[in-house]
Structure formats: C-alpha cells, structure tokens
Amino acid sequence: MKITVVGAGLAGLIAARELVSRGHSVVVIDKGRGVGGRLATRRIGDAVFDHGAQFFTVRDPRFQAIVDEWLAAGVVRVWCRGFGSEQDGFPRYVGSSGMASIAKHLATGLDVRTSSLVFSVLPATNGGWTITLDTGEASETDVVILTAPVPQSFGFAFTGGVEFPEELRTIDYDRTLGLLVALDGPSAIPFPGALQNPDEVFSFIGDNHAKGISPVPAVTFHANPRWSATHWDTPHDEAEQLLREAAVDYLGGSSITASNFKRWRFATPQRNWPDRFWSNDAGDMVVAGDAFAGPRVEGAVLSGLAVAAAVSSAND
C-alpha cells in the first residue's frame, strides 16, 4: 500500500519504520523544520537544550526491546535512576546527544518531508485520500495516519468527512511555557541535574550540562500547567521576565548569558483515549500518538507499533 503519515513525531516515525519493514510505501510529512515533535533539542551558541521531553522510562517489554536496540546502537543512555533523595530504581533514559537524536535515528532511511504543511486531507475519486500541501502540491494515498495532537488531527478528519467520537474529539492538552537559559557558571540544581515540581511555578527543571548533552551550563525550565495556563496570554517579554525571576533561586549565583522563551500549546494530553489508536470504519484513516496510550515516550512508541500492525493486517 501507499501510506502517508502526517507528523514526524515519535508515534509517526515508529509507525512508518514498521510499515516500511512490512513492505509498504510510506511518506512522512511534517510542518516543522526537523523531526521529533516533542523530542526537541536546540542550541543557543555553545549551549545545548532538551526543551520538550526531558527523559523517558520503560515499563512495557516491547518497548524495552526497542530501547535495548537503541542502547546497543549508542542512540540512548541511562541518565539516572530517580531524582533527588527518592531513587525508585527505574532508569531514566535520554538521547545520547539530546532527545532529538532518537527521532533522527528513527528517521534514517525513511522518506520524511519536513517544512511541509498539510492543508487538507480529502477523499480521492477512486478511494483513499488526496493529501494537499499549502504549496498546492497534491498526492494520493491508500491510508493516512494522523499523529499530530488530537485537535489538529480532528481538523483534517472533519474536512475529510470523518466523524470523531465525542470522547476523542474533546481531548484537550495542558499548555507549557518554558525558559531556556545559558549560564556563565554552574547551576544550583542538585545531582543528577533535575528537579520535579520544586515550587508553585515549575513542573521540571533540567540541567543539560549535568545531563551530559551540553558542553556548557544550560538549564531548561518548564512551568507547570496551572501557571502556564494563567500566563498563556501574557505578552512574550513579560512572561519571559516572570520566568527569569522565578528561576533565580536555581542558578547558584551564576548569570544568564542568553535565554529563549518557549510555548508548547499541545504539551500533555489531559486524558487519554483507552485504545492505542482510533480509525474510521474503512480503516483508511487512523489517528495515533501519545494521547492514545499515555502522555509518555513509551505511549507514543506503543501507539505507533499498534497502528502499523493494524493497518497491515487489515489490508493483507
């Protein structure tokens, strides 16, 4: 079959790789400049930041088998086994050179087209779907797999004449405001370089230097959902300044040499669809992602695997 995956995040890339291994022709389309979605790593000068997902854990043996392959290939490594004094024994894995390195590894060998914005997904004359980009370029596909956040996927489905169940259509996401800061000296974040829910502002603070991905001091601050929602419409400069002020206690007296303010509109699903994916009756439009199996790296991987297996078996 010819299959189009909309979204080059983890679920989309996993599904694409699995489908290619089963002999299908797969194209992955993403509006971003790079792959990964929330597996996002960026630079500010010499400083390197994970500014989306910070780490992941493993519970499912199917995911553990994949992670073991990543470990053997040097794609990921263990960061620690817990934060603060409460070590729970579960490894926290990270991309060896940042979380985006996992996505780049998965994209190798795939037909991935970035900086490509899907404008519409409409029924094709002879079955399947016509995918049209904002440039006007159009192509036909037998199956479309939507892995963007549910509200975005709903927009494509609606214009294509596909109805979502209300429980799926109404899934909303927590927002996250973030701050990336490069420092002229070490931070005050304790070993192993992270704090979870340390105060009323932040849900996570990560020292990327202690984590081993930045050659110079560089800290990622994620505001919690409540604070982020309250300040979502605050002007950019004002919101950034508020986060800089809240971050001072964690800088250890070091000064900020550079910073960047981030907004994640669809950061974390507020609730999950009970199954690994959803599809229309024909099975030729499938929706997947971390909202279908838990808002974690593992959930996105398991959703991608389930979609690939279902699409292949339905068309054998």
C-alpha positions as CSV (number, residue, x, y, z in Angstrom):
1,M,0.0,0.0,0.0
2,K,0.9,3.6,-0.3
3,I,0.6,5.2,3.2
4,T,1.0,8.8,4.3
5,V,1.9,9.6,7.9
6,V,1.2,13.2,9.0
7,G,3.5,14.1,11.8
8,A,7.2,13.1,12.2
9,G,7.0,12.7,16.0
10,L,7.8,9.5,17.7
11,A,4.5,7.7,17.0
12,G,4.6,8.7,13.3
13,L,8.3,7.6,12.9
14,I,7.8,4.3,14.7
15,A,4.7,3.5,12.6
16,A,6.5,4.5,9.4
17,R,9.5,2.3,10.1
18,E,7.4,-0.7,11.0
19,L,5.2,-0.3,7.9
20,V,8.2,0.0,5.6
21,S,9.6,-3.2,7.1
22,R,6.4,-4.8,6.1
23,G,6.8,-3.8,2.5
24,H,4.6,-0.7,2.3
25,S,5.5,2.6,0.6
26,V,5.4,5.3,3.3
27,V,5.9,9.1,3.2
28,V,6.1,11.1,6.4
29,I,5.1,14.7,6.2
30,D,5.8,17.3,9.0
31,K,5.4,21.1,9.1
32,G,8.4,21.5,11.3
33,R,12.0,22.1,10.1
34,G,13.1,18.9,11.7
35,V,11.8,15.6,13.0
36,G,10.9,14.7,16.6
37,G,7.9,16.7,17.7
38,R,8.3,16.9,21.5
39,L,11.6,15.1,21.2
40,A,13.2,18.6,20.7
41,T,16.8,19.6,21.1
42,R,18.2,23.0,20.2
43,R,21.3,25.2,20.6
44,I,21.9,28.7,21.8
45,G,25.5,29.4,21.0
46,D,27.5,26.6,22.6
47,A,24.7,25.6,24.9
48,V,22.5,22.6,24.1
49,F,19.0,22.1,25.5
50,D,16.3,19.5,25.5
51,H,13.3,21.7,25.6
52,G,10.5,19.3,25.1
53,A,10.5,15.8,26.5
54,Q,13.4,15.5,29.1
55,F,13.7,11.8,29.5
56,F,11.8,8.6,29.4
57,T,11.2,5.4,31.3
58,V,10.3,1.9,30.3
59,R,7.6,-0.4,31.6
60,D,6.4,-2.5,28.6
61,P,8.7,-5.3,27.4
62,R,8.0,-4.5,23.8
63,F,9.4,-1.0,24.3
64,Q,12.3,-2.4,26.4
65,A,13.3,-4.5,23.4
66,I,13.4,-1.4,21.2
67,V,15.3,0.6,23.9
68,D,17.9,-2.2,24.1
69,E,18.5,-1.8,20.4
70,W,18.9,1.9,20.9
71,L,21.4,1.3,23.7
72,A,23.4,-1.1,21.6
73,A,23.5,1.5,18.8
74,G,24.6,4.3,21.1
75,V,21.4,6.3,20.4
76,V,20.3,6.5,24.1
77,R,21.9,6.0,27.5
78,V,20.9,6.0,31.2
79,W,20.9,9.4,32.8
80,C,19.9,8.3,36.4
81,R,17.5,6.1,38.3
82,G,15.5,8.9,40.0
83,F,15.7,12.5,41.1
84,G,16.5,13.8,44.5
85,S,16.7,11.5,47.5
86,E,13.9,9.2,46.3
87,Q,15.6,6.9,43.9
88,D,13.0,4.4,42.6
89,G,15.4,2.2,40.6
90,F,13.8,2.8,37.2
91,P,16.4,4.1,34.6
92,R,15.7,7.5,33.1
93,Y,16.9,7.2,29.6
94,V,17.9,10.2,27.4
95,G,19.1,10.6,23.8
96,S,22.9,10.4,23.8
97,S,23.3,13.8,22.3
98,G,19.8,15.1,23.2
99,M,16.3,13.8,22.8
100,A,16.0,14.8,19.2
101,S,18.8,12.3,18.4
102,I,16.3,9.5,18.9
103,A,14.0,10.9,16.3
104,K,16.9,11.5,13.9
105,H,17.9,7.9,14.3
106,L,14.4,6.6,13.6
107,A,14.1,8.9,10.5
108,T,17.2,7.5,8.9
109,G,16.2,5.7,5.7
110,L,12.6,6.9,5.7
111,D,11.0,9.3,3.1
112,V,10.5,12.2,5.5
113,R,9.5,15.6,4.2
114,T,9.9,18.4,6.7
115,S,8.8,22.1,6.3
116,S,5.7,20.7,4.5
117,L,2.4,21.9,5.8
118,V,-0.6,19.6,5.1
119,F,-3.5,21.9,4.0
120,S,-6.2,19.3,3.5
121,V,-7.0,15.5,3.5
122,L,-9.9,14.8,1.2
123,P,-11.5,11.6,-0.2
124,A,-9.9,10.7,-3.5
125,T,-12.0,9.9,-6.5
126,N,-11.0,6.2,-6.7
127,G,-10.8,5.6,-3.0
128,G,-8.2,6.5,-0.4
129,W,-7.2,10.1,0.2
130,T,-5.8,13.2,-1.6
131,I,-3.2,15.0,0.5
132,T,-2.8,18.6,-0.4
133,L,0.0,20.8,0.9
134,D,-0.1,24.5,1.4
135,T,2.0,24.9,-1.7
136,G,-0.8,23.3,-3.7
137,E,1.1,20.1,-4.3
138,A,-1.2,17.1,-4.1
139,S,-0.7,13.3,-3.9
140,E,-2.9,10.3,-3.4
141,T,-2.6,7.7,-0.7
142,D,-4.4,4.5,0.3
143,V,-4.2,5.2,4.0
144,V,-3.5,8.3,6.0
145,I,-2.1,8.1,9.6
146,L,-2.6,11.3,11.6
147,T,-0.2,11.6,14.6
148,A,-0.5,15.3,15.3
149,P,-2.2,16.4,18.5
150,V,-5.8,15.4,18.5
151,P,-7.3,18.9,17.9
152,Q,-5.1,19.2,14.8
153,S,-5.9,15.7,13.5
154,F,-9.6,16.4,14.1
155,G,-9.4,19.4,11.7
156,F,-8.2,17.1,8.9
157,A,-10.7,14.4,9.7
158,F,-13.6,16.9,9.8
159,T,-12.9,18.4,6.4
160,G,-12.4,14.9,5.0
161,G,-15.9,13.9,6.2
162,V,-14.8,11.6,9.0
163,E,-16.5,12.0,12.4
164,F,-14.5,11.5,15.6
165,P,-16.3,10.1,18.7
166,E,-17.0,12.9,21.1
167,E,-14.7,11.4,23.8
168,L,-11.9,11.6,21.3
169,R,-12.8,14.9,19.7
170,T,-12.9,16.7,23.1
171,I,-9.4,15.6,24.4
172,D,-7.6,18.8,25.3
173,Y,-4.0,19.4,26.2
174,D,-2.2,21.1,29.0
175,R,0.0,24.0,27.9
176,T,3.6,24.6,28.9
177,L,5.6,27.8,29.0
178,G,9.3,27.2,29.1
179,L,12.6,29.0,29.5
180,L,16.0,28.0,28.2
181,V,18.9,29.8,29.9
182,A,22.7,29.6,29.2
183,L,24.8,30.5,32.2
184,D,28.3,31.7,32.9
185,G,28.8,29.2,35.7
186,P,27.2,26.1,37.3
187,S,23.6,26.0,38.4
188,A,22.4,25.1,41.9
189,I,20.4,22.1,40.7
190,P,21.4,19.1,42.8
191,F,22.6,15.8,41.4
192,P,21.7,14.2,38.9
193,G,20.7,17.6,37.5
194,A,16.9,17.8,37.7
195,L,14.1,18.8,40.0
196,Q,10.4,17.8,39.6
197,N,7.7,20.1,40.9
198,P,10.1,22.1,43.2
199,D,7.7,25.0,43.7
200,E,4.5,26.7,42.6
201,V,5.8,27.7,39.2
202,F,7.9,24.9,37.8
203,S,7.0,21.3,37.0
204,F,10.5,20.4,35.8
205,I,14.0,21.9,35.8
206,G,16.8,20.2,34.0
207,D,20.5,21.0,34.0
208,N,21.5,19.9,30.4
209,H,25.2,20.1,31.4
210,A,24.8,17.7,34.3
211,K,22.7,15.6,32.0
212,G,25.6,15.3,29.6
213,I,24.3,16.9,26.5
214,S,25.6,20.4,26.8
215,P,29.3,21.3,26.9
216,V,28.5,24.5,28.9
217,P,26.0,25.3,31.7
218,A,22.4,25.3,30.2
219,V,19.2,24.9,32.1
220,T,15.6,24.1,30.9
221,F,12.7,25.3,32.9
222,H,9.2,24.1,32.3
223,A,6.3,26.0,34.0
224,N,3.6,23.8,35.4
225,P,0.2,23.5,33.6
226,R,-1.6,25.9,36.0
227,W,1.0,28.6,35.8
228,S,1.3,28.2,32.1
229,A,-2.5,28.5,31.6
230,T,-2.7,31.6,33.8
231,H,0.1,33.3,31.9
232,W,-0.5,32.0,28.4
233,D,-1.8,35.3,27.0
234,T,0.7,37.4,28.9
235,P,2.9,39.3,26.5
236,H,6.0,37.4,25.4
237,D,8.6,39.7,27.1
238,E,6.6,40.0,30.3
239,A,6.1,36.2,30.6
240,E,9.8,35.5,29.9
241,Q,10.8,38.0,32.6
242,L,8.5,36.4,35.1
243,L,10.1,33.0,34.4
244,R,13.6,34.5,34.7
245,E,12.7,36.0,38.1
246,A,11.3,32.6,39.3
247,A,14.4,30.8,38.0
248,V,16.9,32.9,40.0
249,D,16.9,30.6,43.1
250,Y,18.1,27.7,40.9
251,L,21.0,29.5,39.2
252,G,23.5,29.2,42.0
253,G,24.6,32.8,41.7
254,S,25.5,32.3,38.0
255,S,24.4,34.9,35.5
256,I,22.2,34.3,32.4
257,T,24.2,34.9,29.2
258,A,21.5,34.0,26.8
259,S,17.8,32.8,27.0
260,N,14.9,31.7,24.9
261,F,11.2,31.6,25.8
262,K,9.1,28.7,24.5
263,R,5.4,28.0,24.2
264,W,4.0,24.4,23.9
265,R,0.3,24.7,23.1
266,F,-0.2,20.9,23.0
267,A,2.2,19.8,25.6
268,T,0.5,17.0,27.5
269,P,-2.9,15.3,26.9
270,Q,-5.3,15.9,29.8
271,R,-6.8,12.5,29.4
272,N,-6.3,9.5,27.1
273,W,-8.2,7.5,24.6
274,P,-8.5,4.0,26.1
275,D,-7.1,2.2,23.0
276,R,-3.7,2.5,21.2
277,F,-5.3,4.3,18.2
278,W,-8.6,5.1,16.5
279,S,-9.6,4.5,12.9
280,N,-12.7,5.2,10.7
281,D,-14.9,2.2,9.7
282,A,-12.9,1.8,6.4
283,G,-9.6,1.6,8.3
284,D,-8.0,4.1,5.9
285,M,-7.8,7.0,8.3
286,V,-6.0,6.2,11.5
287,V,-5.3,8.5,14.4
288,A,-2.4,7.8,16.8
289,G,0.0,9.4,19.3
290,D,0.7,9.8,22.9
291,A,-2.9,10.7,23.7
292,F,-3.8,7.1,22.9
293,A,-1.5,5.2,25.2
294,G,-0.4,7.7,27.9
295,P,1.5,11.0,27.6
296,R,4.9,9.5,27.6
297,V,7.6,8.4,25.1
298,E,6.6,4.8,25.7
299,G,3.0,5.5,25.0
300,A,3.8,7.1,21.6
301,V,6.0,4.2,20.6
302,L,3.4,1.6,21.6
303,S,0.7,3.6,19.7
304,G,2.9,3.7,16.6
305,L,3.5,-0.1,16.8
306,A,-0.2,-0.8,17.2
307,V,-1.1,1.3,14.2
308,A,1.4,-0.4,11.9
309,A,0.2,-3.8,12.9
310,A,-3.5,-2.9,12.5
311,V,-3.1,-1.2,9.1
312,S,-1.0,-4.1,7.7
313,S,-3.3,-6.8,9.0
314,A,-6.4,-5.0,7.7
315,N,-5.0,-5.0,4.2
316,D,-3.3,-8.3,4.0
